[in-house]
Amino acid sequence: MTHELAENKIYGNRLTKINDTFMPQVESQLLSNGINMTEYQKQCVISAIQGINTMLTNSNLSINDVDSTNMTETLMTIAALQVNASAIPREVYFQTRNVNRKQFGQSDNWVKVIEMGIEGDGNDAILSKFGRNVKHVHRHWEVREEDHFSYPGYKGLSVTDPEWGPTGKGKVVRVVYPIEMSDGTIEYHIAEREDVVKNLIAHINQNLMNETFGIAKKKKDASYQQKQEIDNKKQEIMNNLKTMSLDDILDSQEYQSYISPAWKSPQSRESMIVRKMRNNIVKKIPKNFENAYVAMQYQSQDDEVVKLVRKDVTEQTAQEVFDFDEEPSEVKQEAMKHDKETTPDTTIIEPEELAKEPVTSHEKDNEPTQTAFFDELTTNIASETDGRGF
């Protein structure tokens, strides 16, 4: 018992030091962006620190092993969007990934960073707080194959309400969000299961980013002719995927190696599909953040479609490296100025993917590539997957 109390005291002291170090930075940076932190935002930051620390501990890592600037940026995003890591169901998740901060003409410089992602309920919370003219977001409906369901319709300017008779049998084929607006009207937004195929194709395209199909050892070492062969092979795969249904792709053995376990494992497959349907609805509803910084942070947390075409830029500023001792002691701080830049996003790992796959050589190359198909996909996916709004 005494040993357990001592360990709890050490853990508590360490968290206190982390809070005392990062909270003033987050508060100061948000203030410079025109945001005065509320008590709830502070609680969100504290919950995020606890969640990150737990995640690192479970991975045999500590706060010293991750980039301190990235840690501050993550906590600022948490505060700006007001997502709570302690909420049930949870609104945000954390994981680590390796990023190459190599500068031109220098050798590789791999650093470990914290990556956050917004869960389905986190998007609901954001919509409730920032939705334009949104008064209340009602609990979504998960309509299954054997359920009775009739779509809403119009009679002039009046909306005929949808009807749903749940049976609890079959796969979820659509998600419906009844949203109450500030003028008292109810809007029904619907996403269909088959529309999620576009999200899955985008996910596969992301995982093919550095694939060479055995034509070359690494993408960066490939000749021009080899790169053409690789691009042609990718285009062939993309064209085949466009002719297949969602479940056909997930069941196909040919593409299993390009799909993460979060999509294809029996434990998480259906929950992933439902989450994508929910996200496709919630993300298309207009939002008013009333602050450019908050809007930017929301856009930066979009799903893999936006992450693939988004270019991360880290400002070159003076940075501090914080050293948190494993045993209770004074926090050591060492000022260090250096320039660093990020590389393009690595393969996206979905939140349900608890067991991380080993990092392969093609994942570390981090060289972006785009196909003509994906250019078209990123242009149209928002309107094509958002579902109906009534």
DOTIMI-523592 format. One record per residue (C-alpha): x, y, z; residue in one letter. Coordinates in steps of 0.2 Angstrom, whole numbers, padded with zeros to 4 digits, always signed. Layout:
% DOTIMI-523592
XYZA...
% end
This chain:
% DOTIMI-523592
+0000+0000+0000M+0014+0012+0004T+0023+0008-0012H+0007+0012-0022E+0004+0028-0013L+0022+0033-0017A+0020+0029-0035E+0003+0039-0036N+0012+0054-0028K+0026+0053-0041I+0013+0052-0055Y+0003+0066-0048G+0019+0077-0046N+0024+0074-0064R+0007+0078-0071L+0007+0094-0060T+0024+0099-0068K+0018+0096-0085I+0002+0106-0082N+0012+0120-0075D+0023+0120-0089T+0011+0119-0104F-0004+0128-0098M+0003+0146-0097P+0010+0143-0114Q-0006+0138-0121V-0016+0152-0113E-0003+0165-0119S-0003+0159-0137Q-0022+0158-0137L-0023+0176-0130L-0012+0182-0144S-0025+0174-0156N-0039+0183-0148G-0045+0169-0137I-0048+0171-0119N-0048+0154-0111M-0063+0148-0101T-0063+0136-0087E-0070+0123-0098Y-0056+0125-0111Q-0044+0124-0096K-0052+0108-0091Q-0051+0101-0109C-0032+0105-0109V-0029+0096-0092I-0039+0081-0098S-0029+0081-0114A-0013+0081-0104I-0019+0066-0094Q-0024+0057-0109G-0008+0060-0118I+0002+0055-0103N-0007+0039-0101T-0005+0035-0120M+0013+0038-0118L+0015+0028-0103T+0006+0013-0111N+0018+0014-0125S+0033+0014-0113N+0037+0032-0118L+0037+0049-0108S+0034+0067-0112I+0053+0069-0114N+0052+0058-0130D+0040+0069-0140V+0043+0086-0148D+0038+0100-0136S+0032+0112-0149T+0021+0099-0156N+0014+0096-0139M+0010+0114-0136T+0001+0115-0153E-0009+0100-0150T-0015+0107-0133L-0019+0123-0142M-0030+0114-0154T-0039+0105-0140I-0043+0122-0131A-0048+0130-0147A-0060+0117-0152L-0066+0113-0134Q-0065+0094-0136V-0064+0084-0120N-0053+0068-0119A-0062+0063-0103S-0080+0064-0111A-0089+0047-0113I-0091+0043-0127P-0074+0051-0130R-0073+0066-0142E-0054+0065-0146V-0040+0052-0147Y-0021+0053-0147F-0007+0043-0154Q+0011+0045-0159T+0019+0045-0176R+0037+0048-0182N+0040+0063-0193V+0056+0067-0203N+0062+0085-0199R+0076+0084-0211K+0083+0100-0218Q+0089+0102-0236F+0106+0094-0238G+0106+0086-0221Q+0104+0068-0214S+0087+0062-0208D+0081+0069-0192N+0066+0058-0186W+0056+0065-0171V+0041+0058-0162K+0026+0069-0162V+0008+0068-0154I-0006+0066-0167E-0024+0070-0162M-0040+0065-0170G-0058+0070-0167I-0070+0056-0164E-0088+0055-0170G-0095+0062-0154D-0082+0076-0154G-0089+0082-0171N-0106+0082-0163D-0099+0093-0149A-0091+0105-0161I-0107+0106-0172L-0117+0110-0156S-0105+0124-0151K-0101+0131-0168F-0115+0126-0180G-0122+0141-0189R-0140+0144-0182N-0140+0127-0174V-0150+0126-0158K-0149+0108-0154H-0141+0092-0162V-0152+0077-0158H-0146+0060-0156R-0143+0052-0173H-0152+0038-0180W-0143+0022-0186E-0155+0014-0199V-0152-0005-0202R-0156-0016-0217E-0172-0023-0210E-0178-0007-0202D-0194+0002-0209H-0188+0019-0215F-0196+0032-0226S-0187+0047-0232Y-0192+0065-0228P-0200+0075-0242G-0206+0093-0247Y-0224+0099-0248K-0221+0117-0254G-0210+0124-0241L-0216+0112-0228S-0205+0096-0224V-0213+0079-0222T-0204+0071-0207D-0195+0054-0210P-0202+0038-0202E-0191+0025-0194W-0196+0009-0187G-0180+0001-0178P-0178-0018-0178T-0160-0020-0173G-0157-0032-0187K-0144-0031-0202G-0130-0019-0206K-0132+0000-0203V-0136+0007-0221V-0139+0025-0217R-0137+0038-0203V-0150+0052-0200V-0146+0068-0190Y-0161+0077-0184P-0155+0095-0181I-0165+0109-0173E-0162+0126-0180M-0163+0142-0170S-0179+0147-0179D-0188+0131-0173G-0187+0121-0189T-0180+0103-0190I-0168+0098-0203E-0164+0080-0207Y-0147+0076-0214H-0144+0059-0221I-0129+0049-0226A-0129+0032-0235E-0118+0018-0232R-0112+0016-0250E-0106+0034-0250D-0092+0029-0238V-0084+0020-0252V-0076+0037-0257K-0069+0038-0240N-0061+0021-0241L-0054+0024-0258I-0046+0040-0252A-0039+0030-0237H-0031+0017-0249I-0024+0030-0260N-0016+0037-0245Q-0008+0021-0241N-0002+0019-0259L+0007+0035-0257M+0025+0027-0256N+0021+0010-0263E+0032+0004-0277T+0025-0013-0281F+0042-0021-0281G+0047-0010-0296I+0059+0000-0286A+0067-0002-0269K+0061+0015-0263K+0051+0028-0272K+0064+0041-0270K+0077+0030-0279D+0065+0026-0294A+0070+0031-0311S+0058+0041-0322Y+0052+0026-0331Q+0050+0016-0315Q+0040+0031-0308K+0029+0030-0323Q+0026+0011-0321E+0022+0014-0302I+0009+0028-0307D+0001+0017-0320N-0001+0003-0308K-0009+0015-0295K-0021+0022-0308Q-0026+0004-0313E-0030+0000-0294I-0040+0016-0293M-0050+0013-0308N-0054-0005-0302N-0059+0002-0285L-0071+0014-0293K-0081+0000-0300T-0083-0009-0283M-0095-0007-0269S-0089-0003-0251L-0091-0021-0244D-0083-0029-0260D-0067-0018-0257I-0067-0023-0239L-0069-0041-0243D-0056-0042-0257S-0040-0051-0253Q-0031-0041-0267E-0032-0025-0258Y-0031-0031-0240Q-0013-0025-0238S-0018-0007-0242Y-0032-0006-0229I-0028-0003-0211S-0035-0015-0197P-0047-0001-0191A-0057-0003-0208W-0056-0022-0210K-0055-0031-0193S-0072-0038-0188P-0071-0029-0171Q-0070-0011-0179S-0076-0013-0197R-0095-0008-0194E-0091+0006-0181S-0078+0013-0193M-0092+0014-0207I-0104+0022-0195V-0092+0035-0190R-0088+0039-0208K-0106+0041-0211M-0108+0053-0196R-0093+0063-0201N-0099+0065-0219N-0115+0073-0212I-0108+0084-0198V-0093+0091-0208K-0104+0098-0222K-0116+0108-0210I-0110+0127-0210P-0101+0132-0194K-0097+0150-0188N-0081+0149-0177F-0080+0168-0176E-0061+0167-0175N-0049+0163-0189A-0037+0153-0178Y-0051+0141-0172V-0057+0139-0190A-0040+0135-0195M-0038+0122-0181Q-0054+0114-0186Y-0049+0112-0204Q-0032+0105-0199S-0041+0091-0190Q-0051+0085-0205D-0051+0067-0211D-0039+0059-0223E-0046+0067-0238V-0041+0084-0232V-0025+0078-0223K-0018+0071-0239L-0019+0088-0249V-0015+0099-0234R+0003+0105-0232K+0008+0107-0214D+0019+0122-0211V+0028+0125-0194T+0034+0142-0191E+0052+0145-0188Q+0052+0152-0170T+0063+0151-0154A+0058+0135-0145Q+0061+0128-0128E+0065+0110-0124V+0057+0104-0108F+0065+0090-0098D+0053+0081-0086F+0062+0070-0074D+0055+0053-0071E+0056+0056-0052E+0049+0071-0043P+0062+0086-0045S+0063+0103-0052E+0058+0105-0070V+0074+0107-0080K+0072+0119-0095Q+0085+0122-0108E+0083+0136-0121A+0087+0130-0138M+0084+0139-0155K+0083+0129-0171H+0074+0129-0187D+0064+0114-0192K+0051+0110-0205E+0038+0096-0207T+0037+0083-0220T+0021+0078-0228P+0009+0067-0218D+0012+0049-0216T+0000+0035-0218T-0016+0039-0207I-0019+0027-0193I-0038+0026-0188E-0042+0028-0170P-0049+0011-0168E-0032+0004-0173E-0026+0000-0156L-0012-0012-0161A+0000-0002-0172K+0008-0010-0187E+0027-0009-0189P+0033+0005-0198V+0039+0000-0216T+0053+0008-0226S+0040+0015-0238H+0031+0024-0224E+0046+0033-0219K+0050+0040-0236D+0035+0052-0234N+0035+0057-0252E+0019+0064-0258P+0011+0058-0274T-0006+0062-0282Q-0016+0054-0296T-0028+0062-0308A-0042+0051-0300F-0038+0058-0282F-0037+0076-0289D-0055+0073-0294E-0060+0064-0278L-0054+0078-0267T-0064+0091-0277T-0080+0081-0276N-0080+0071-0261I-0088+0084-0249A-0103+0086-0260S-0105+0068-0265E-0103+0060-0247T-0112+0073-0237D-0129+0065-0239G-0146+0074-0240R-0151+0089-0231G-0169+0092-0229F
% end
